[in-house]
Amino acid sequence: MKNNNALIEFNKIEQNTIIPYLKNIFCSVNSACCLYHMIEQYEDIYTYLINGEQVITLEISRVDNSIIEDGIVAVEEYAKMMKGKQYHPYLKELLQLSKRSDFQV
């Protein structure tokens, strides 16, 4: 039951806070895939793949849902940072994820 509540809360934050923010930052958001979510003491950190082209990292306060943007990089640069020598397979995975229907906004 606890995992189900966490998923419900994640979906709520994504739809009410994250997606509207992303739509304000990017000209067009056709797909948004959460690549990473880390829970900190006072904020949650989210990394999203947007339109299969860019990766954005956000810190969202648990106190007031305010958002701090930690940066936007091209998907190729993100793959290099995360996987080094395994860059090409990881990039391919990321691009396949961005095309899945369940990540369309």
Steps between C-alpha positions, in 0.01 A plus 500: 500500500789736578640466144157571353472819708847607385400448136179697549698784661760493220229517232334790682826699522586420141163612361447803726854633537761346269318483164366859523852620588651311206242645264604850615872427448487323163322627189335163449482193724389191310661245730638510852672198654614501861851355495587553863329585828685546827341587832693750711412640841312811381472449125471239231737498206360401160678453168283495186565421136302750292399421141790257471730802459575668832541396862399731784563459873264660750494532878146524635446617856284280719413808703342719230547314165734774377733391222870563454635408158843336519568511129409384153733296280469327164410132529834406342692694766292344778569149366874574488497632859308201632646208308839596360614211279150352486371826354353364175285219651377735775415775250307246292304395811418862584378573149284186498347605833407841362293337225289282730134594507484502881746793512303721263365817656 
